[in-house]
Amino acid sequence: MNKVDLTVYLVTDSTNLTLEQLTQTVEKACKGGVTLVQLREKQRGGKEYLEYAKAVKAITDRYRIPLIIDDRADIALACDAAGVHVGSEDLPVADVRKLLGPEKIVGATAKTVAAALKAEADGADYVGTGAIYPTTTKVKTVLTDVSVLKEICHTIRIPVCAIGGLNCDNCGILTGTGISGVAVVSAIMKSPNPEEAARKLKQKSEELKRS
């Protein structure tokens, strides 16, 4: 199992941003202390996705933060990213593990205890559970009750991060769940000060992990 730090997991959203603006935001977030970055570019073709991945990886490498590619194992291999995150409609975890080998990080979305157990058995290094709150991203969201999140945390051995509409002001709901971190999109990507947002989230997430 790969050791992965989920304390503040930034999932990117480049909607209405140029590549330069995206990399600037990611860099500020890295300065602020995010511990993992996922590049999520559902709307881009392979060539453009790879271009974005290489540009973002140049930043994350500088800060020694692992870069995870959403969905696309081929893009992850082409840019030598740290790993891949897959959702329920993407390639199965076991197949991604086969493609990437034992050294890369494989993350999976799991909204139920059964899905989390399967992800763990198939070789995932962590799971993301949510959405805890409604989100503004274009991804289809089905809300997950905090009690389910807590049950997942206490059932599987791999780390769990909460995702979905989370920010500094509303993540207190996660107290005592057993999470290993919080994954955010808008809380950093749409912040006027991504560095400060990341710093505050890190402090809050550390408190939640101790709760």
N, C-alpha and C positions, 0 to 999 in steps of 0.2 A: 504493500500500500504506500502510495506517495504521500509525503507530508505536505499538506497545503494549508496556508494561513488564510482563513476566510474572514478575518476580523472586519475589514471593510472591502467589499467586493464590488468594484465599479463595473457596471454593464453599460457600454456606450450606446448612444443614440445620436446619429449624425444628421438627423432630420433638420433641414434648413441651415446646415453648417457646411462650409467648405472643408476640404481635407486639412488645410492649414489651421482653421478654427478648431477642428476636432483634435488635432495633435496638441494644440496649445492648451485646450481644456484638460486633456489627459495628462499633460506635463504638470499643470497646476495641481491636479488631483494627486499625482505621484509625490509632488513636493509636500502636500498636506498629509500624506501617510496612508493612502490606499495600499492594501496588501496583495490585491489580485485584480487584474483587468481582463474583462471579456469584451472582445470586439464582436458586435452584433450588427450585421449588415444584410438583413433578409432580402432587401430589394436589389442588391447589386449582383451583377454577373461575376463569373470567376476571375476574369482579368482585373476588373476594378477592385474586387474584394481583396485580391492578393496585393494590389498596389497599396490599399489602405492598411492591410495587415503589416506589410513591411515598414510603412511609415510609423505606425503606432508602436511596432516592436522596437524600432530604433530608440524610442522614448523609454519604453518599459525596461529595455536592457540597460539603459544608462542608470536607472534607479534600482536595478536588480529585482524587478517585480515580474512575476510570471505573467505571460500573455496567454489567455485562453481564447480560442476561436469558436464562435457559436456555430454549431451544426456541421461545418465543412471540414472533414478530416483531411481532404486533399489540400485545402488552403493551409491548414496547420502544418502539414508535412512540408509543403513548398516553402514556407517562411521559417520553418523550424521553431514554431511556437511551442510553449510549454505543454499545451494540451487542447482538448476539445470539450465543449459542453453540448449535450444533446437533450432535446425535449421529447415528449411522447410520440411525436410524429416524425422525428428525425431517425437516422440510422440507430439500430439497437446498440446498447452499451457493449455487449459482448463482441459485436462486429467491429465497433470502433476500437476496442481494446486490441483486437486481432490486427487491425491496420496499423495502429500506433505503437504497439509493443508495450512491454512492462514499465518502461521508464517515464512515459508521458502521463500527464494528468488527464483523467477522464471524469467529467462531472455529469450529473443527470438531474433532470427535473423530476420530482416525485411528490405527488399531491395526496398520496395515501400511504398507509403503512405497508400494504402489499407491494406497491410500486417501489418503495424505498428498499424493502428487503430484496426484491428482484434486482434492483440496480446494484446493491451491495454484492449479491451473489454473482452477478455478471461481470464484476470487476471495476465498478465505479470507485473513485477515490473520495467523493463527497456527493451530497445531494443538495439541491436547492428546493425549498418548499414554499409555496405561496400560490396565489397572491393573498397576502395578509389584508391589504387594503386595495380598493380599485386603483388602477394605474392609468397613466395618460399615454403609455406606449401603444404601438399598433398591434402588439401581441394580444391574442385572445386571452382574456383573464377569467378564471373561475376562482372565486374566493375560497380560501382554506381557513378553517377555524383554528384558532391558536391551540385548542386542545389536541387537534390532530398533529400539529407541528410538535407539540410537547411529546406526544406518544411516539412519533417518529424518532425524535432525539433520544428517547429512552429505550427504543427497540433495536436500533442498528448501532454498529460499532464505528462506522465511518462518520466524519463530521457533517453537520447540517447547517446550512445558512438559510435565513428567512429572506423572502423577497416579495415585493409587491407594494408600491406606494409608500414605502417606509422613508422616514426622515427623522431628524433629531427630536422633533416635537412629539411624534406619535409612536416611537418604537418602545416606549415604556411598557406597552402591552406584552412585550416579549420577555419580561422579567420572569426568571425562574423556569424558563422552558428548556434550557440546556443547549441552546444554540451555540455554534462556534463562530458566528458572525452574522452580519447583515449585508445583503446585496441591494444596491441602489442604482437607479438610473437618473430620474429627474432631480433628485435631491442634490446631485453633483452636476450633472450635465446642464441643468437649467438654472443653476445658481449663479448670481452675479459675481460670486467669489468662490470658485471651485476649491481652491486651496484651503480656505477657511472652513468650508462645508465639510471637506474630507477630514480636517483636523478635529472638528467637533464630533463628527460621526465616529471617529476612531475612539475618542474618549468615552462616548456613550456606549459603543459596542463593547469596549473593555469592561465597563460596569455591568452590562447585561451578561457577559460571559462569567463574571464572578457571582452573579445573583443566584 
